[in-house]
Amino acid sequence: MASTPQTSRKSQKRKSDAANLGSSDVQVVVEEGSTSAGPAFVNFPSVRPSKTTPFTIYTRDVGSSSDLTKQHTIIAGETEDVEFFSTNRDHNLNTEGADCQYLPALYDPSTGTVHINPSTPLYLLTHGVKRLRSSVTLPSASDARAHWKAQRNDLGETFGTRKAKTQIRAEERNKVDVSAMEGVKGHLMGSIPEMETSDGPVKASELIPIPNLSTSDPSEVYPRDSLISPSEWQSISVSQLIHAEDEDARQKLLPPHKKSNWLHMRIRYILNLEDKVARKEQMKYVLYLATLLSLYDNPSLISKLPPSQIQSKFPNVPQQLLDGSIKRFSEVQGKKRVITEKMKTKLLAWICVLYLTLDGFSVEIWRVARDLKAKDATIENMFKNLGCTVNVATPAEREKQGITLAEASKSKKAVLKAPVVFPKIKRRGPAKR
């Protein structure tokens, strides 16, 4: 019974302290961040050292003014057999616990204040056994395989069949001794010529007009002198074409070629130009293009007819222009000049450049293909070889024109931009046997 009053007094004392604590205000004070080592939280997931094991905090950011939790730090300690080190404070790595932080809080009952220290990093520690660091390294896979093969051959020589022994000896004869080749390596490398490599821009093909690679103006990429000689240009007269009565009369003044709606539309546009100099220059390009179209449509005329009769097949074409065109787009075979497949490709390149020149350096591919009775892919490939980019109408343009993607793909445009960039030549590998 004597113990009852004592227990009652202790219970009343605890209730009184709790009541006083709840009624008083508690102040929370957050201490300023520290750049130096202070208290730290440490988590040992597996092996826990004794309480007397010393630990030291190391930092990579020596002299840094940043808070300790934002620095690249590690904590490490060791015993006679085990070393401990942290793995989570390197902020360059996205490791587990890199951004995790606990804050210690100390309550002072005399002042009713809770002090919080924000500069307290959390370290996740791992451990390593010192004895394992001095273990013998295992042989590499190649050494182990060579050792296994040598033992296998020894067994085969001793207990193998005649066929197995023959195979082992054949493998030994065919084995290359690398050390024996070291003396002749220099002689072999010296006898192999070096291959010249070029990282510069891709060169233009010899079958297209000589381009100006330095200009930023599309009209100067293929200058007039690369398409036609000055004397041939001066020989062209277009006064009759400009002052013809109607389209039929104008058509008779052009060399015979397959009907080209595009060319007729360009002639109408040129005749409405107010600048007389530009009108005359554009009409000269039209006569030159019509001459090349006639050559492209009838390449066999050059080889079948004698030179004296060729002029009659190209009425209204100056003799100097015709002779220069034949010489430019044909090759000598025996006593005749022939427009070969190579020269016909060159002729097609000149024609495509003239289409670009007359249409503001942006032309619809399908129109050129229709005039030449060629496939769209062939004409598209030629424009690419000339350095053009092939564009398809954007979704906004298709919506404005009311066409589908398939219809837009059939109406591709070849656009010449400067400075011109030519496509890289695709090289095929060796044929598969």
Secondary structure, DSSP 4 states (H G I P E B T S, - for coil): -THHHHHHHHHHHHHHHHHHHHHS--EEEEPPP-SS----EEE-SS----TT--EEEEESSTT--S-GGGS-EEEEEE-SSEEEEE-S--TTS--TTSS-----EEEETTTTEEEE-S---EEEEEEEEHHHHTPPPPPPHHHHHHHHHHHHHHHHHHH--HHHHHHHHHHHHH---HHHHGGGHHHHHHHSPPPP---SPPPPPTTSPPP-SS-S-GGGTS-HHHHS-HHHHHH---HHHHT-SSHHHHHHTSPP----HHHHHHHHHHHT-S-HHHHHHHHHHHHHHHHHHHHHH-TTHHHHS-HHHHGGGSTTS-HHHHHHHHHHT-EEETTEEE--HHHHHHHHHHHHHHHHHHTTTEEEHHHHHHHHT--HHHHHHHHHHTTEEEE---HHHHHHHT--HHHHHHT-EEEE-SS--PPPPP---PPP-
